[in-house]
Amino acid sequence: MIDPGAVKAKIAEFLELPAERLDDSAPLAGLVQESFLLVQLLLELEEEFDVRLVQEDLKDVRTVGELVHQIVTHEIDG
């Protein structure tokens, strides 16, 4: 099982932000100004936590909490 705190820590590390700035309600658009960086972040999270996300999984993701939820719930089994 993926620890939501570990996902937040990885996001904070990638964005070079203090983890405490990553409130669940923080909008991703405010943290990641360029869409390329968001894609890069998603790829890093997929690799780090062994998950696979498709566009459909991400279409309604707007906040840090929603992204963490998607990562935690899309873990690949064995």
Residue pairs with C-beta under 8 A, 6 or more apart in sequence:
1 72
1 75
2 49
2 51
2 71
2 72
2 75
4 68
4 69
4 72
6 49
7 45
7 49
7 67
7 68
7 71
7 72
8 19
8 22
8 64
8 68
9 19
10 44
10 45
10 48
10 49
11 22
11 41
11 45
11 64
11 67
11 68
12 18
12 19
12 21
12 22
14 40
14 41
14 44
15 31
15 32
15 41
17 31
22 31
22 64
23 64
23 65
24 63
24 64
24 65
24 68
25 63
25 64
25 65
26 63
26 64
27 62
27 63
28 38
28 61
28 62
28 63
28 64
28 67
29 62
31 64
32 38
32 41
42 53
42 58
45 51
45 67
45 71
46 52
46 53
49 71
49 75
50 75
50 76
51 71
51 74
51 75
51 76
52 74
52 76
53 70
53 71
53 74
57 70
57 74
58 70
60 66
61 67
61 70
